Amino acid sequence: MAPKVAAGFVIFRYASSKIEYLLLQTSYGIHHWTPPKGHVDPGETDLMTAYRETQEESGLKKADIKVFEETKTTLNYKVKGKPKVVHYWLAELINPDAKVKLSNEHQDFKWLPLKEACEISGYQDMEDVLNKFDEFLRKERNL
Ligand SMILES: Nc1ncnc2c1ncn2[C@@H]1O[C@H](COP(=O)(O)OP(=O)(O)OP(=O)(O)OP(=O)(O)OC[C@H]2O[C@@H](n3cnc4c(N)ncnc43)[C@H](O)[C@@H]2O)[C@@H](O)[C@H]1O
């Protein structure tokens, strides 16, 4: 069975020596928290999807973020018994004036430090991605 494929960005902001990650809370289902992401449409690359879904779900545009393309990381899990693949990249909010604007797919958002982001993410594999990206970032910034 071909898996459903989705793609998105784990977006962080870095200000006053603090790193915070953006998570959105779905307005449906069990109201889980997730980075902006969504299904890859026909004809799209995974990266195109990540930009499109990020803009649709958070209002953050391509020019508002910087993507670290070398961080592409893939999650595999099952939704209602069917395989799903989700590709994530780390991305930095580079426009300090950009504001998050939710679509009707989400009811809340939070910028959270690593520990709280891991706690709220609710899935071990998502937690692993957050930890991996945080480690990458600390090395990259000498933090
Ligand atoms: N229950 C529902 N009721 C009404 N409308 C719904 C719905 N679920 C989806 N929709 C509709 O589908 C659209 C979403 O489409 P998209 O916006 O295109 O897709 P998505 O971000 O991948 O959404 P989704 O929430 O389904 O994915 P996730 O894998 O996080 O989550 C899918 C499931 O996997 C679980 N999950 C998330 N991350 C996981 C992980 N790492 N490991 C295991 N399970 C995980 C989640 O808790 C969730 O149960 C929305 O517009 C909405 O209308």
The ligand as a MOL file (V3000), in Angstrom:
LIG
                    3D

  0  0  0     0  0            999 V3000
M  V30 BEGIN CTAB
M  V30 COUNTS 53 58 0 0 0
M  V30 BEGIN ATOM
M  V30 1 N -9.8480 13.3150 13.1390 0
M  V30 2 C -10.1880 14.2020 12.2020 0
M  V30 3 N -11.4010 14.7860 12.2220 0
M  V30 4 C -11.7530 15.7030 11.2740 0
M  V30 5 N -10.9350 16.0970 10.2850 0
M  V30 6 C -9.7220 15.5500 10.2240 0
M  V30 7 C -9.2770 14.5830 11.1740 0
M  V30 8 N -8.0110 14.2210 10.8680 0
M  V30 9 C -7.6770 14.9200 9.7690 0
M  V30 10 N -8.7090 15.7250 9.3840 0
M  V30 11 C -8.7170 16.6400 8.2310 0
M  V30 12 O -7.5340 16.4140 7.5040 0
M  V30 13 C -6.9650 17.6460 7.1580 0
M  V30 14 C -5.4710 17.5440 7.4550 0
M  V30 15 O -4.8630 17.4320 6.2720 0
M  V30 16 P -3.4150 18.0050 6.0270 0
M  V30 17 O -3.2420 19.3360 6.6850 0
M  V30 18 O -3.1570 17.9300 4.5830 0
M  V30 19 O -2.5520 16.8930 6.7180 0
M  V30 20 P -1.8140 16.7600 8.0740 0
M  V30 21 O -1.2430 18.0210 8.5940 0
M  V30 22 O -0.8430 15.6640 7.7950 0
M  V30 23 O -2.9790 16.4410 9.0650 0
M  V30 24 P -3.3160 15.4040 10.1680 0
M  V30 25 O -3.6880 16.1380 11.3900 0
M  V30 26 O -4.3250 14.4600 9.6250 0
M  V30 27 O -1.9580 14.6070 10.3890 0
M  V30 28 P -1.2030 14.0000 11.6450 0
M  V30 29 O -0.2780 12.9880 11.0580 0
M  V30 30 O -0.6180 15.0740 12.5000 0
M  V30 31 O -2.3300 13.3140 12.4920 0
M  V30 32 C -3.0780 12.1900 12.0600 0
M  V30 33 C -3.2230 11.2440 13.2440 0
M  V30 34 O -1.9430 10.6860 13.5540 0
M  V30 35 C -1.5950 10.9670 14.8940 0
M  V30 36 N -0.1520 11.2800 14.9170 0
M  V30 37 C 0.4210 12.4920 14.7240 0
M  V30 38 N 1.7580 12.3960 14.8180 0
M  V30 39 C 2.0340 11.0980 15.0800 0
M  V30 40 C 3.2460 10.3790 15.2920 0
M  V30 41 N 4.4210 11.0010 15.2580 0
M  V30 42 N 3.1630 9.0630 15.5370 0
M  V30 43 C 1.9750 8.4220 15.5750 0
M  V30 44 N 0.7760 9.0460 15.3760 0
M  V30 45 C 0.8120 10.3750 15.1290 0
M  V30 46 C -2.4400 12.1500 15.3180 0
M  V30 47 O -2.6810 12.1940 16.6830 0
M  V30 48 C -3.7090 11.9270 14.5190 0
M  V30 49 O -4.5450 11.0460 15.2160 0
M  V30 50 C -7.5960 18.7200 7.9920 0
M  V30 51 O -8.0850 19.7010 7.1530 0
M  V30 52 C -8.7340 18.0670 8.6700 0
M  V30 53 O -9.9130 18.6410 8.2060 0
M  V30 END ATOM
M  V30 BEGIN BOND
M  V30 1 1 1 2
M  V30 2 1 2 3
M  V30 3 2 2 7
M  V30 4 2 3 4
M  V30 5 1 4 5
M  V30 6 2 5 6
M  V30 7 1 6 7
M  V30 8 1 6 10
M  V30 9 1 7 8
M  V30 10 2 8 9
M  V30 11 1 9 10
M  V30 12 1 10 11
M  V30 13 1 11 12
M  V30 14 1 11 52
M  V30 15 1 12 13
M  V30 16 1 13 14
M  V30 17 1 13 50
M  V30 18 1 14 15
M  V30 19 1 15 16
M  V30 20 2 16 17
M  V30 21 1 16 18
M  V30 22 1 16 19
M  V30 23 1 19 20
M  V30 24 2 20 21
M  V30 25 1 20 22
M  V30 26 1 20 23
M  V30 27 1 23 24
M  V30 28 2 24 25
M  V30 29 1 24 26
M  V30 30 1 24 27
M  V30 31 1 27 28
M  V30 32 2 28 29
M  V30 33 1 28 30
M  V30 34 1 28 31
M  V30 35 1 31 32
M  V30 36 1 32 33
M  V30 37 1 33 34
M  V30 38 1 33 48
M  V30 39 1 34 35
M  V30 40 1 35 36
M  V30 41 1 35 46
M  V30 42 1 36 37
M  V30 43 1 36 45
M  V30 44 2 37 38
M  V30 45 1 38 39
M  V30 46 1 39 40
M  V30 47 2 39 45
M  V30 48 1 40 41
M  V30 49 2 40 42
M  V30 50 1 42 43
M  V30 51 2 43 44
M  V30 52 1 44 45
M  V30 53 1 46 47
M  V30 54 1 46 48
M  V30 55 1 48 49
M  V30 56 1 50 51
M  V30 57 1 50 52
M  V30 58 1 52 53
M  V30 END BOND
M  V30 END CTAB
M  END
